Amino acid sequence: MKTVAYIEDDPDMIDLVSLILNKHGYRVAGFTESRGIVSKLEELKPELILLDLMMPHVDGIEVYKEIKSREGISGIPVIIISAMKRAVEEIEREGEVKVEACLIKPFTISELLDTVTRVVGRGD
């Protein structure tokens, strides 16, 4: 079973994504706090990271940069999730970060599953 870390400040969103991915063979570890998240990811070593851009305290881009600077977790694929389509397009255009995929909220169940399986394969 593949582990997915989901960093999102909305616990309801974590619950929804967890429910969907759990049904398809993934184990989801949800985190609502971005501060100190990198050390938790180093301990968890997930196969995939879902990362919300708009986070209090430390935004998703800063979290992403810190993940990619850490030898033990830098190779973990990251899917950016955001309600701000313009921000995601800007990130991709400027090449500030190189993510495996982006999902714009609200997304469908099939968009979530298709994106996750494309990036890391089936959960089971």
C-alpha positions in Angstrom: 0.0 0.0 0.0 1.4 3.3 -1.0 1.5 6.2 1.4 0.4 9.7 0.4 1.1 12.7 2.6 -1.5 15.4 2.2 -0.6 18.9 3.5 -3.7 21.0 3.6 -5.1 23.5 6.1 -8.7 22.4 5.6 -9.3 19.2 7.6 -12.6 18.5 5.7 -10.6 18.5 2.4 -8.1 16.0 4.0 -11.0 13.8 5.1 -12.5 13.8 1.6 -9.3 13.1 -0.3 -8.4 10.4 2.3 -11.8 8.7 1.8 -11.3 8.6 -1.9 -7.7 7.5 -1.9 -8.2 4.9 0.9 -11.0 3.2 -1.2 -8.4 2.9 -4.0 -5.6 1.3 -2.0 -3.6 4.3 -0.8 -2.9 5.2 2.8 -3.2 8.9 3.5 -1.4 10.8 6.2 -3.0 14.2 6.5 -1.3 17.3 8.0 -3.0 20.6 8.6 0.1 22.5 9.7 3.0 23.4 7.4 5.4 24.4 10.2 7.8 21.5 10.9 6.3 19.4 8.1 9.6 18.5 6.5 10.9 16.6 9.5 7.5 14.7 9.6 7.9 13.8 5.9 11.4 12.6 6.5 10.1 10.3 9.1 7.1 9.1 7.1 8.8 8.8 3.7 5.6 8.8 1.6 5.5 7.7 -2.0 3.7 10.9 -2.9 3.1 14.4 -1.5 -0.1 16.4 -2.1 0.6 20.0 -1.2 -1.8 22.9 -0.9 -0.3 26.2 -1.9 -2.2 28.5 0.4 -1.2 27.5 3.9 -1.0 29.7 7.0 2.5 30.3 8.5 4.6 28.6 5.8 3.1 28.6 2.2 3.2 25.7 -0.1 6.0 27.0 -2.3 8.3 27.4 0.7 7.4 23.9 1.9 8.1 22.6 -1.6 11.5 24.2 -1.8 12.5 22.8 1.6 11.3 19.3 0.6 13.5 19.5 -2.6 16.5 20.7 -0.6 16.5 17.6 1.7 18.4 14.6 0.4 16.2 11.9 1.9 12.9 13.2 0.5 13.9 15.4 -2.5 12.9 12.6 -4.9 9.4 12.2 -3.7 6.9 13.4 -6.4 4.8 16.4 -5.5 1.3 17.3 -6.7 0.3 20.9 -6.1 -3.3 21.4 -5.1 -4.8 24.9 -5.2 -8.1 26.8 -5.7 -6.0 29.5 -7.3 -5.7 28.5 -11.0 -3.7 31.7 -11.8 -1.1 30.9 -9.1 -0.6 27.4 -10.4 -0.3 28.6 -14.0 2.2 31.3 -12.9 4.3 28.7 -11.0 4.4 26.5 -14.0 5.2 29.3 -16.4 8.0 30.8 -14.3 9.5 27.4 -13.6 10.0 28.3 -10.0 9.1 24.8 -9.0 9.0 21.6 -11.0 6.0 19.6 -9.8 4.8 16.3 -11.3 1.2 17.6 -11.6 -1.2 20.2 -10.4 -4.9 19.9 -9.4 -7.2 22.9 -9.3 -9.9 22.9 -6.7 -12.6 21.8 -7.0 -11.5 18.7 -8.8 -13.4 15.5 -9.6 -12.8 12.1 -8.1 -11.6 10.9 -11.4 -9.2 13.8 -11.8 -7.7 13.1 -8.4 -7.4 9.3 -9.1 -6.1 9.8 -12.6 -3.4 12.3 -11.5 -2.3 10.2 -8.5 -2.1 6.9 -10.5 -0.3 8.7 -13.3 2.4 10.0 -10.9 2.9 7.0 -8.6 0.9 4.1 -10.0 -1.9 2.2 -8.3 -2.2 2.2 -4.6 -2.4 -1.6 -4.0 
